[in-house]
Amino acid sequence: MDLDIKTAVLNACRLLLRPIASIVMRCGITWQEFSQVSKSVFVQTATDEFGLRGRPTNISRVSILTGISRKEVKRQRDLISETHMPLPTKTTDATRLLSGWHQDSKYLCRSGTPLPLPERGPVPSFQSLFSRYGGDTPQQTLLKELTNAGSVETNTDGLLLAKTRYHLPTPMNEAFVNFLGTNLYDHALTLSNNLAAGADVSPRFEGFAIDDRIDPKAAPEFKRFIDIRAQQFLEEVDDWLDENRADESVQKTVPARLGVGIYAIEGQLPTGHLL
């Protein structure tokens, strides 16, 4: 690949990953966990999309395309073929500590629930729990993070309570996260399609209207304008889709998935982007 093109793609990825990094960190996911997902996706994409004459890509070619060893490619393929891929074992210091609080018998009541803990003192205390499971994050920093996220609370007796088993810096709605993943996939797939558009690939509609010289006072009016006009357009599209829905009792071919997405743009690009 031309070095200028490769640099441009890497710069675009750096910008693209900013909101994704924000989302995964809000969910308590570390970069090690994300890197494992990335490796799996590289292997699966190379396998599915870069085969010759319509066949899946062989292990050697996947290794060349991804830069991942043949042994690791095979391991990833075996994991992908499982119904449920195992979760990465690497976790955050916060989640490791909470997990220990929920599993270590020294920190459990007879009923098996986490004991309320004094902040300092011998076992069982938060100080001793931190010594065992806290990792390299300073104790007060970790406790503050857990408290701010609602993972740990202090009761009326001044004891610390474990409120969650896994640390989520920002509460997330599972349905919304799934919806977000689908939307990002559809948008990115259109952009990828148009980059490859040519004799054998038809471009898909893609457009935007943006200006970085708008009076901030006009932002609420812009939001109202978009909420009304965009919703009207989406309802028109939905009516068209409804009218053209395939009759599955008659049509033997697999129905097509068609649609359009609209999103509002607000805010400056991150400082230091290279585009």
C-alpha positions, 0 to 999 in steps of 0.5 A: 500500500502507498505510504501516504494512503497507509498514513491517511488510513491510520490517521482516520482510525485514530480519529474513529477510535476516539468515541469507541475508546470512550465507550469501552472505558465507560464500560470498564473495558481495558485496552488489553480486552479491546486488543483481543477483540480487535485481533479476533475481528482481523482474523474473521474479516481476513477469513471472510472477505479476502479469500480467492475464488469465493473460498474462505482465506487459508491460514497462511494468507490470513497470517500475511494479511493480518501480521498475526502468526499462523498458530495464533490465527488457528487459535483465533479461528477455533475461538470464533467457531465456538458458540460463545467466545470466552471473555478475556482474562485481563480486567481492570484493578477495580473489577478484580477487587470487586470480584475478590470481594464477592468470591473470597471467603474472608470477605463474605458473610455466611450467606455468601454476600460481600461483607461491609468493610472498614476502610482500614485494619486487618482482614477483613477490611478494604485495606487488606482487600486492596493489598490482595486484589488492588493491583498497582493503582493507589488505594485512595485513587481506586476507592474514589473511582469505585465510589464515584461510579456507585460501585462502592457506597458507605453506610451509616456506620461508616462501613464500605459496601460492595454494590456491584460485582463489575466496575462500570465507570458510567452506567450503560444500557445494554440495548443502547450499546447493541444499537450503537454497535449496529449503527456504527457498523452500517455507517462504516460499511457504507464508507468502506463500500464507497472507498472501494467503489468502481466497476464492480461496486456501486457507490451508496449515498453518503453526504453531510452538511457541516460548518464550524463557524456557527453562532453557539446561540443558534445550537438549540434552534438547529436541534429543533430544526433537525429533530423535526425535519429529520424525523419527517424524512425518516417517516417517509423512508419507513413508509417506502420500506413498508410498501416494498417489504417482501412477501416471504410466503411467495418470494424464495430469495433472501430479503434485502436489508435496506435503510438510511441513517441520520445523525446530528453533528455537534462539537469540535474535532479532538485536539491533535487529530491528523486529518 
